[in-house]
Amino acid sequence: MDSMRISTVLSNSWPYISSLDPEITENFNGLGVSVYTLGAALASLLAGWISNKLSHTRPPIMAGQIIAIVSTLLYANLELIPYNRRYGFFVCQILLGISNGAIQTWRVHVAMSSTDHDRSKANSIIGFSLNIGFILGPLTVMLFTRLLSTSIRLPWGVQLSIYTAPMYFMAFISIIGLILIIIGFDGKMDKPHKPHGDEDNGVSNNCDEKWAIKSKVQLGTSPIDAEKAHLEIVPSSDGRYFMDI
C-alpha cells in the first residue's frame, strides 16, 4: 500500500499542481520532491527511536498511516486554497514523506519476526510486494483517466478529476490498511532475556548451551587443580566449575 501510494503521487503530482497553480516552476516541484525525501529520512529516525523505547513497531506504523490519510485528503483538496496553492502542495509533500518514513518501521518487524533460516525468503516477498505496489500506482492513475472523461463537482466545491480521484482512492486504501493494522498486526519487539543466576560472572542460566561451551572450559566438579594452576575459576549453579578463556 505504501509503495502504491508513493508511485501514485509521484506520477500525478506535476500535472495536478501545475493545473492548480500556473506560477509553480519545475524547480519548486523538485524542491517538493526533496522535502518529501527529507521528511521520510527524519521520520524514519524518529520512528526507530520510538520503536526501541516502546519495544513495539505498531504505534509509529499507525501514526504513519494516519498522516498518510490526512496528507492524501489534503492533496486532493488543494483546490480549496484560494491562492498560492503550490505551498499547500509543499506541505503535502512533507507530510507524505513523514508518513512514508514512519511506516518503514515494518522493516524492523520483518527482521525480528523472521528466523535466520527464512529471513531471506521474507525479504524476497517484501521486495516483490513493493515492486507490485510501484506498478499498481501508475496503473491506478491510468484507470481513473479512463473512467473520468469529465470532472465531477463534489458538494464541498472540489472537482473529482483524473488528478484528485486517485488521491481519494489512496486515502480509502490507507484507511483499510490502518484497520488491518489495528485488528491484525502485532508489532511487539522481542527483548533479550534478563540474565539470571550468577551475576558475578555475568553468565545467564538461559544462555545457549553451545555458546557456554565456546566461552568456558569445564574443569569438572573440583576446583583443586585449577587453584594449583593459579587459574580463575567460576562456580555454576549445578556444582560444576568453569575457567574463563
Backbone bond lengths (Angstrom), bond angles and torsions (degrees), N, CA, C in turn:
res aa  C-N    CA-C-N  psi(-1)  N-CA   C-N-CA  omega(-1)  CA-C   N-CA-C  phi
1 M - - - 1.463 - - 1.527 111.18 -
2 D 1.328 115.89 -40.55 1.457 119.63 -178.45 1.522 111.18 -64.48
3 S 1.326 117.09 -47.74 1.465 119.99 179.61 1.526 111.31 -66.15
4 M 1.307 117.05 -33.56 1.465 120.73 177.06 1.524 110.77 -64.97
5 R 1.326 116.94 -41.54 1.462 121.17 178.71 1.529 110.50 -65.92
6 I 1.326 116.95 -42.61 1.462 120.68 -179.46 1.521 110.94 -61.06
7 S 1.330 116.32 -49.53 1.462 119.77 -177.31 1.527 111.60 -66.74
8 T 1.327 117.08 -32.04 1.469 119.97 177.24 1.522 111.20 -65.40
9 V 1.334 116.16 -45.75 1.464 120.34 -179.00 1.526 110.96 -66.75
10 L 1.328 116.94 -45.99 1.460 120.25 -176.18 1.525 112.17 -64.83
11 S 1.322 116.92 -35.43 1.463 119.71 -179.10 1.524 112.67 -80.80
12 N 1.334 116.40 -9.36 1.463 120.70 -172.46 1.527 113.49 -118.29
13 S 1.332 116.71 -13.45 1.463 119.91 -167.68 1.527 113.46 -69.19
14 W 1.326 117.98 -48.73 1.461 119.83 -173.90 1.528 113.23 -64.02
15 P 1.327 120.53 -50.57 1.470 118.12 178.35 1.524 112.91 -63.38
16 Y 1.344 116.39 -31.28 1.466 119.92 -179.15 1.525 111.56 -69.42
17 I 1.327 116.56 -53.14 1.458 118.96 -175.45 1.522 111.57 -71.78
18 S 1.328 118.06 -30.32 1.466 119.74 177.89 1.526 111.60 -69.08
19 S 1.337 116.66 -26.81 1.466 119.32 176.14 1.524 111.80 -77.75
20 L 1.346 116.92 -25.02 1.465 121.00 179.63 1.526 112.62 -86.59
21 D 1.312 116.52 -35.56 1.463 121.16 -176.46 1.525 109.01 -133.82
22 P 1.321 118.05 96.99 1.468 120.78 -178.30 1.526 113.54 -63.49
23 E 1.334 118.04 -16.70 1.455 120.93 -178.12 1.529 113.02 -81.57
24 I 1.307 117.94 -8.48 1.454 120.19 -179.98 1.519 109.87 -69.47
25 T 1.321 115.89 143.46 1.459 121.69 179.58 1.522 109.75 -113.06
26 E 1.314 115.46 166.06 1.458 119.81 178.25 1.525 110.92 -65.47
27 N 1.318 116.67 -32.02 1.464 119.88 176.96 1.526 111.01 -64.15
28 F 1.326 116.65 -40.41 1.461 120.09 178.20 1.522 110.20 -66.50
29 N 1.317 117.08 -37.96 1.460 120.47 176.85 1.527 110.65 -63.60
30 G 1.332 116.01 -40.87 1.462 119.05 176.01 1.514 112.28 -63.82
31 L 1.336 116.35 -36.00 1.460 120.28 176.15 1.522 110.90 -64.33
32 G 1.341 116.21 -36.67 1.460 119.98 176.87 1.517 112.13 -62.92
33 V 1.325 116.51 -39.91 1.469 120.42 176.82 1.527 110.29 -65.95
34 S 1.333 116.81 -36.64 1.467 120.84 -179.86 1.525 111.63 -65.94
35 V 1.330 117.24 -43.93 1.466 119.17 -179.90 1.529 110.65 -69.80
36 Y 1.320 116.85 -26.85 1.467 119.91 173.27 1.528 109.60 -60.44
37 T 1.338 115.71 -48.14 1.461 120.31 -179.96 1.521 111.30 -64.94
38 L 1.335 116.67 -40.74 1.463 120.46 178.92 1.523 111.11 -63.76
39 G 1.324 117.14 -43.46 1.460 120.51 177.55 1.513 112.25 -61.46
40 A 1.333 116.57 -39.22 1.465 120.58 178.80 1.523 111.06 -65.49
41 A 1.333 117.38 -41.19 1.462 120.84 -179.17 1.527 111.39 -65.85
42 L 1.325 116.96 -46.93 1.469 120.40 -179.55 1.526 111.57 -66.15
43 A 1.330 116.37 -39.92 1.467 119.76 179.39 1.521 111.29 -66.80
44 S 1.325 117.46 -33.76 1.465 120.32 177.78 1.522 110.90 -63.42
45 L 1.335 116.30 -42.85 1.467 120.12 178.12 1.525 111.15 -63.18
46 L 1.325 116.55 -46.42 1.463 120.32 -179.27 1.525 111.28 -65.74
47 A 1.325 117.23 -42.11 1.465 120.61 179.85 1.523 111.05 -64.62
48 G 1.333 116.81 -38.10 1.461 119.48 176.93 1.514 112.09 -64.43
49 W 1.334 116.56 -40.95 1.465 120.51 178.48 1.524 110.67 -64.41
50 I 1.328 117.22 -43.81 1.463 121.17 179.39 1.526 110.73 -63.93
51 S 1.314 117.11 -41.43 1.467 120.81 179.46 1.518 111.04 -61.79
52 N 1.332 117.11 -41.25 1.461 120.23 178.33 1.520 111.45 -66.60
53 K 1.335 116.86 -37.98 1.459 120.16 179.98 1.523 111.61 -67.99
54 L 1.324 116.49 -40.96 1.463 121.37 -176.68 1.518 112.80 -90.96
55 S 1.344 116.51 -10.93 1.471 121.45 -173.13 1.524 110.54 53.74
56 H 1.316 115.52 39.91 1.461 121.24 -175.87 1.525 108.40 -154.36
57 T 1.327 116.45 133.24 1.465 120.37 -179.40 1.526 113.01 -97.20
58 R 1.327 117.21 -11.29 1.460 118.60 -175.66 1.530 114.10 -68.64
59 P 1.353 120.77 -42.08 1.471 119.19 -178.76 1.528 114.40 -55.85
60 P 1.345 120.10 -49.45 1.471 117.61 179.12 1.520 113.33 -66.33
61 I 1.336 117.56 -32.45 1.465 119.63 178.12 1.525 110.17 -67.35
62 M 1.332 116.94 -42.12 1.465 120.12 177.22 1.527 111.01 -63.87
63 A 1.330 116.31 -42.08 1.466 119.63 178.04 1.524 110.65 -61.52
64 G 1.333 116.20 -40.73 1.459 119.86 177.70 1.517 112.62 -62.80
65 Q 1.320 116.76 -39.44 1.463 120.18 178.51 1.529 111.14 -66.75
66 I 1.317 116.92 -40.37 1.471 120.10 179.14 1.527 110.36 -64.38
67 I 1.333 116.52 -43.99 1.469 119.96 177.83 1.521 110.62 -63.58
68 A 1.330 116.90 -36.03 1.468 120.40 178.03 1.525 111.14 -63.98
69 I 1.330 116.54 -41.07 1.471 120.27 178.32 1.527 110.32 -62.88
70 V 1.336 115.82 -46.91 1.467 120.12 -179.32 1.524 110.97 -62.90
71 S 1.324 117.05 -44.70 1.464 120.44 -175.80 1.522 112.17 -67.46
72 T 1.336 117.82 -39.17 1.465 119.37 179.05 1.528 111.51 -69.01
73 L 1.331 116.93 -36.06 1.465 119.37 176.58 1.532 111.20 -68.16
74 L 1.329 116.75 -40.57 1.462 119.61 175.10 1.526 110.82 -62.60
75 Y 1.305 115.06 -40.68 1.462 121.21 179.97 1.527 110.71 -60.42
76 A 1.323 115.79 -41.31 1.466 119.91 -178.37 1.522 112.45 -73.90
77 N 1.344 117.17 -16.77 1.466 120.65 -176.78 1.526 112.80 -114.07
78 L 1.320 117.07 25.17 1.463 120.52 177.67 1.522 111.90 -61.55
79 E 1.315 116.33 -21.67 1.459 120.72 -179.66 1.527 112.06 -63.11
80 L 1.335 116.90 -22.13 1.459 120.44 -179.87 1.526 112.40 -73.07
81 I 1.331 117.50 -18.22 1.463 120.46 176.84 1.527 108.14 -73.76
82 P 1.332 118.44 125.87 1.469 119.80 -172.99 1.523 114.44 -67.68
83 Y 1.337 117.77 -34.76 1.467 119.90 -178.58 1.535 108.88 -154.26
84 N 1.352 115.46 167.20 1.471 121.76 -178.33 1.533 111.54 51.02
85 R 1.304 115.65 49.53 1.465 120.06 -177.98 1.526 112.74 -67.02
86 R 1.308 116.45 -18.25 1.461 119.75 179.92 1.531 111.18 -63.34
87 Y 1.333 117.07 -28.02 1.464 119.32 178.24 1.533 111.14 -74.79
88 G 1.314 116.17 -31.89 1.463 119.21 171.71 1.516 110.95 -65.14
89 F 1.328 116.16 -39.86 1.463 121.45 174.70 1.523 110.32 -60.17
90 F 1.326 116.84 -40.33 1.464 122.31 179.29 1.529 110.61 -60.66
91 V 1.331 116.47 -45.30 1.465 121.14 179.37 1.526 110.70 -64.39
92 C 1.319 116.59 -41.33 1.470 120.25 178.69 1.518 111.43 -61.73
93 Q 1.323 116.89 -38.45 1.458 120.52 178.85 1.527 110.88 -64.18
94 I 1.332 116.67 -40.69 1.464 119.99 177.64 1.525 110.57 -62.69
95 L 1.331 116.62 -46.11 1.468 120.71 -179.19 1.519 111.36 -64.00
96 L 1.314 117.28 -40.12 1.460 120.37 178.31 1.525 110.85 -64.02
97 G 1.334 116.62 -38.51 1.458 119.63 176.95 1.516 112.23 -65.57
98 I 1.337 116.47 -42.00 1.467 120.51 178.20 1.524 110.61 -62.19
99 S 1.320 116.69 -43.06 1.470 119.81 179.55 1.520 110.92 -63.00
100 N 1.318 116.75 -41.38 1.457 120.07 179.71 1.522 111.15 -64.31
101 G 1.340 116.90 -43.08 1.454 119.91 179.62 1.514 113.02 -64.27
102 A 1.334 116.91 -39.43 1.467 120.15 179.59 1.524 111.56 -68.49
103 I 1.317 116.18 -38.66 1.464 119.97 -178.07 1.526 111.42 -68.97
104 Q 1.334 117.23 -24.29 1.463 120.29 -178.38 1.521 112.93 -63.90
105 T 1.335 117.39 -6.80 1.465 120.30 176.84 1.518 111.49 -61.59
106 W 1.326 117.62 -17.21 1.466 119.43 178.01 1.525 111.64 -59.94
107 R 1.333 117.52 -24.03 1.461 119.90 178.13 1.527 110.75 -62.89
108 V 1.347 116.28 -36.41 1.461 120.45 176.72 1.523 110.10 -63.66
109 H 1.329 115.90 -42.93 1.462 120.11 -179.88 1.524 111.00 -62.11
110 V 1.323 117.19 -42.44 1.469 120.66 179.11 1.522 110.31 -62.62
111 A 1.329 116.83 -42.56 1.459 120.57 -178.50 1.525 112.00 -65.84
112 M 1.339 117.46 -36.32 1.458 120.71 -175.82 1.520 113.09 -87.16
113 S 1.316 117.53 -26.87 1.465 119.68 -177.80 1.522 112.58 -88.29
114 S 1.321 118.04 -13.20 1.460 121.19 179.51 1.525 109.79 -99.90
115 T 1.321 116.17 151.21 1.455 121.45 177.66 1.525 109.88 -88.00
116 D 1.327 115.30 169.86 1.465 118.92 177.61 1.520 111.33 -60.01
117 H 1.326 115.10 -31.61 1.464 119.72 -176.74 1.522 112.09 -70.74
118 D 1.333 117.61 -40.60 1.471 119.70 -174.54 1.526 113.74 -108.55
119 R 1.354 117.87 8.80 1.466 119.37 -177.91 1.523 112.17 -65.36
120 S 1.319 116.74 -39.92 1.466 119.06 178.98 1.523 110.94 -64.48
121 K 1.326 116.41 -36.33 1.465 120.11 177.16 1.525 110.91 -66.36
122 A 1.337 116.21 -42.18 1.467 120.10 179.10 1.525 111.05 -63.16
123 N 1.332 116.88 -42.82 1.465 119.99 178.85 1.522 111.79 -65.50
124 S 1.324 116.40 -34.09 1.466 119.58 177.75 1.524 111.02 -66.09
125 I 1.331 116.34 -41.53 1.468 120.13 178.23 1.527 110.57 -64.37
126 I 1.335 115.98 -41.45 1.464 120.16 178.73 1.523 110.75 -63.32
127 G 1.332 116.39 -44.88 1.460 119.62 178.52 1.513 112.44 -61.32
128 F 1.325 116.00 -39.72 1.468 120.53 177.54 1.526 110.70 -63.58
129 S 1.340 116.38 -42.56 1.472 120.43 179.98 1.525 111.49 -63.91
130 L 1.339 116.22 -40.85 1.463 119.55 178.72 1.526 111.29 -61.97
131 N 1.319 115.99 -43.01 1.471 119.37 179.77 1.526 111.59 -64.97
132 I 1.329 116.10 -37.70 1.468 119.36 176.77 1.530 110.13 -62.37
133 G 1.338 116.47 -41.22 1.460 120.19 178.47 1.514 112.45 -63.15
134 F 1.330 117.15 -41.38 1.466 120.58 178.60 1.524 111.69 -65.68
135 I 1.318 117.02 -27.32 1.468 120.30 176.93 1.528 110.80 -78.61
136 L 1.342 116.38 -40.31 1.464 120.35 -176.39 1.527 112.87 -69.39
137 G 1.335 117.67 -26.81 1.462 120.21 -179.59 1.520 113.19 -59.15
138 P 1.333 119.19 -59.20 1.472 120.09 177.19 1.522 113.23 -61.88
139 L 1.343 116.92 -31.81 1.465 119.19 177.29 1.527 110.80 -65.96
140 T 1.333 116.56 -34.59 1.465 120.11 176.59 1.523 111.10 -63.95
141 V 1.332 116.02 -43.87 1.467 120.08 177.10 1.523 110.38 -61.12
142 M 1.324 116.52 -42.31 1.464 120.74 179.59 1.528 111.21 -64.43
143 L 1.335 116.42 -38.51 1.460 120.50 179.95 1.523 111.15 -62.27
144 F 1.331 116.75 -46.60 1.466 119.31 179.99 1.525 111.84 -70.12
145 T 1.312 117.18 -25.78 1.465 119.60 173.73 1.523 110.64 -63.57
146 R 1.325 115.39 -36.60 1.467 120.27 177.97 1.524 112.09 -74.90
147 L 1.331 116.45 -37.63 1.463 120.03 -174.58 1.522 112.67 -77.53
148 L 1.331 117.05 -35.71 1.465 120.87 -175.76 1.528 109.80 -105.93
149 S 1.300 115.01 86.84 1.469 118.72 176.98 1.524 110.99 -73.14
150 T 1.337 116.30 -29.53 1.468 121.77 176.13 1.526 109.40 -131.09
151 S 1.326 115.97 153.43 1.461 121.00 -179.64 1.524 110.73 -75.56
152 I 1.333 114.84 152.74 1.462 121.87 178.56 1.524 108.26 -119.70
153 R 1.317 116.79 127.56 1.461 121.41 179.66 1.527 109.87 -79.03
154 L 1.330 116.33 120.47 1.457 121.51 178.69 1.530 110.20 -83.38
155 P 1.349 117.74 159.56 1.471 120.47 -175.05 1.524 114.28 -57.71
156 W 1.316 119.02 -30.33 1.464 120.58 -178.06 1.531 112.86 -91.33
157 G 1.334 116.52 12.19 1.453 120.30 169.81 1.504 116.71 94.47
158 V 1.319 117.84 12.51 1.464 122.27 -179.24 1.517 109.27 -107.27
159 Q 1.322 115.85 142.90 1.454 120.50 177.45 1.532 110.15 -81.39
160 L 1.330 116.06 128.01 1.459 120.75 169.98 1.523 106.73 -86.73
161 S 1.316 115.54 103.17 1.455 120.95 -172.44 1.521 110.06 -125.95
162 I 1.325 114.79 -174.51 1.467 119.86 178.47 1.525 111.04 -67.20
163 Y 1.330 117.71 -14.45 1.458 121.35 178.80 1.521 112.45 -94.05
164 T 1.317 117.30 -37.95 1.466 120.35 -176.31 1.528 113.14 -89.48
165 A 1.325 117.74 -30.28 1.468 120.40 -178.74 1.527 112.30 -58.89
166 P 1.349 120.13 -44.00 1.468 118.84 176.51 1.519 113.11 -60.86
167 M 1.339 117.45 -31.44 1.462 120.22 179.43 1.532 111.18 -69.33
168 Y 1.326 116.64 -42.06 1.468 119.98 175.57 1.529 110.69 -63.02
169 F 1.307 115.61 -38.68 1.463 119.60 178.67 1.528 110.47 -65.07
170 M 1.339 117.28 -40.76 1.461 120.82 178.40 1.527 111.19 -66.06
171 A 1.340 117.00 -35.81 1.464 119.90 175.79 1.527 110.51 -63.53
172 F 1.329 116.05 -40.98 1.466 120.61 177.94 1.530 110.81 -63.83
173 I 1.325 116.79 -43.40 1.462 120.82 178.12 1.530 110.58 -62.99
174 S 1.320 117.18 -39.74 1.465 121.11 179.60 1.524 111.40 -66.01
175 I 1.331 117.21 -35.80 1.467 120.49 176.40 1.526 110.25 -64.13
176 I 1.321 116.84 -42.22 1.468 120.47 176.52 1.525 110.11 -61.22
177 G 1.336 116.35 -43.64 1.459 119.84 178.22 1.515 112.47 -61.17
178 L 1.330 117.13 -40.34 1.461 120.77 178.56 1.522 111.04 -63.66
179 I 1.316 117.42 -42.05 1.467 121.14 178.53 1.524 110.55 -62.75
180 L 1.321 116.90 -43.04 1.465 120.72 179.39 1.521 111.13 -63.47
181 I 1.326 117.21 -38.20 1.461 120.74 178.19 1.524 110.75 -65.23
182 I 1.330 116.48 -41.26 1.465 120.42 -177.87 1.527 111.59 -65.96
183 I 1.325 116.87 -42.98 1.467 119.65 -172.49 1.526 113.65 -93.53
184 G 1.323 118.73 -18.50 1.460 117.85 -172.47 1.506 116.92 -136.70
185 F 1.330 118.50 10.64 1.463 119.70 -176.83 1.515 109.92 -117.72
186 D 1.325 116.30 123.56 1.459 122.12 177.02 1.523 107.56 -109.54
187 G 1.309 116.06 105.46 1.459 119.98 -174.99 1.508 114.45 -99.59
188 K 1.343 117.74 22.74 1.456 120.16 -178.72 1.524 110.34 -65.63
189 M 1.318 114.92 136.55 1.454 121.24 178.33 1.518 108.99 -96.80
190 D 1.327 117.16 133.80 1.458 121.85 -179.64 1.521 109.87 -72.18
191 K 1.330 115.04 125.54 1.459 120.02 176.28 1.524 109.73 -91.32
192 P 1.330 118.04 148.45 1.458 119.69 172.97 1.518 110.06 -66.85
193 H 1.337 116.03 142.30 1.462 120.18 -178.15 1.520 110.59 -67.43
194 K 1.313 114.72 141.67 1.455 119.77 178.05 1.517 109.65 -71.91
195 P 1.326 118.45 132.01 1.456 120.75 -178.43 1.520 111.54 -61.07
196 H 1.323 115.65 144.56 1.460 122.65 177.13 1.519 108.10 -128.61
197 G 1.310 114.74 168.39 1.451 118.45 174.95 1.515 111.01 90.32
198 D 1.357 116.58 -136.00 1.452 121.91 -176.13 1.511 109.73 -72.34
199 E 1.329 116.52 109.26 1.444 119.58 -178.19 1.518 111.07 -91.38
200 D 1.346 117.04 -12.48 1.453 119.34 178.73 1.517 111.28 -66.13
201 N 1.323 115.65 -40.57 1.458 118.81 -178.14 1.508 112.29 -98.40
202 G 1.351 118.14 -0.15 1.457 120.80 176.27 1.505 113.57 71.32
203 V 1.357 118.28 17.77 1.454 121.15 -178.54 1.511 109.05 -93.02
204 S 1.321 118.78 129.29 1.453 122.71 -179.86 1.509 110.04 -94.54
205 N 1.352 115.60 140.94 1.451 119.97 177.57 1.509 112.26 -66.83
206 N 1.349 117.67 -24.19 1.451 119.86 -178.49 1.516 111.78 -96.66
207 C 1.337 117.58 17.22 1.461 119.96 176.09 1.515 109.54 -66.68
208 D 1.288 114.84 151.78 1.449 119.56 176.36 1.520 109.23 -65.13
209 E 1.329 116.44 136.65 1.453 121.38 -174.79 1.518 111.77 -61.86
210 K 1.329 116.19 -38.67 1.455 119.53 -179.21 1.521 110.82 -64.77
211 W 1.328 116.69 -38.24 1.463 120.16 179.42 1.517 110.49 -66.91
212 A 1.341 116.52 -39.48 1.450 120.05 178.81 1.519 110.86 -62.60
213 I 1.330 117.19 -39.48 1.457 121.13 179.82 1.523 110.37 -65.99
214 K 1.333 116.51 -37.97 1.458 120.48 -178.98 1.525 111.69 -69.54
215 S 1.334 117.20 -31.81 1.451 119.59 -173.59 1.525 113.32 -97.91
216 K 1.324 118.39 -9.66 1.457 121.63 -177.78 1.528 109.70 -131.83
217 V 1.312 115.36 156.00 1.460 121.83 172.97 1.515 107.18 -116.98
218 Q 1.329 116.55 120.52 1.454 120.10 -177.38 1.524 109.14 -76.87
219 L 1.327 116.26 132.37 1.454 121.67 -179.51 1.519 112.38 -105.25
220 G 1.323 117.63 -3.68 1.444 120.02 -178.45 1.509 111.02 104.31
221 T 1.325 116.12 -154.05 1.467 120.08 -177.39 1.517 112.41 -105.93
222 S 1.324 117.96 6.40 1.459 120.70 -179.90 1.524 110.03 -125.40
223 P 1.319 117.46 130.61 1.461 120.55 -179.68 1.522 113.83 -90.25
224 I 1.363 117.89 4.19 1.462 120.59 -171.06 1.522 111.15 -62.82
225 D 1.353 116.25 -48.65 1.459 119.51 -176.93 1.515 111.45 -62.64
226 A 1.305 115.73 -38.54 1.456 118.94 -179.25 1.522 111.02 -67.66
227 E 1.344 116.74 -37.56 1.451 119.56 179.68 1.525 110.87 -67.12
228 K 1.337 116.61 -37.30 1.455 120.00 178.27 1.523 111.12 -65.09
229 A 1.309 115.09 -33.68 1.470 119.40 -178.64 1.519 111.80 -85.75
230 H 1.333 117.24 5.26 1.460 123.07 -179.84 1.522 111.18 57.46
231 L 1.334 116.62 43.05 1.460 122.07 178.41 1.520 109.27 -104.24
232 E 1.309 116.28 148.01 1.461 121.06 177.99 1.520 109.01 -81.38
233 I 1.307 116.34 122.16 1.458 120.47 -178.34 1.518 109.35 -110.93
234 V 1.333 114.84 153.66 1.458 121.88 -178.35 1.514 108.19 -130.22
235 P 1.338 118.92 115.72 1.467 119.91 177.67 1.518 110.55 -75.73
236 S 1.326 115.77 147.57 1.459 120.91 176.30 1.510 109.24 -108.64
237 S 1.329 115.76 173.62 1.462 120.45 -175.55 1.521 112.75 -70.50
238 D 1.338 117.71 -19.97 1.469 119.35 -177.40 1.531 112.09 -97.90
239 G 1.330 118.16 12.98 1.451 120.20 175.01 1.508 114.85 92.13
240 R 1.328 118.81 -5.25 1.456 121.13 178.38 1.521 109.92 -86.72
241 Y 1.329 115.56 163.43 1.460 120.55 -179.65 1.518 109.35 -120.63
242 F 1.312 115.15 143.12 1.458 121.62 -179.03 1.519 109.60 -127.24
243 M 1.320 115.60 155.02 1.456 121.79 176.65 1.512 108.77 -118.11
244 D 1.324 116.77 131.69 1.454 119.94 176.12 1.521 109.90 -68.57
245 I 1.341 116.42 140.35 1.463 121.04 176.49 1.520 108.99 -125.59
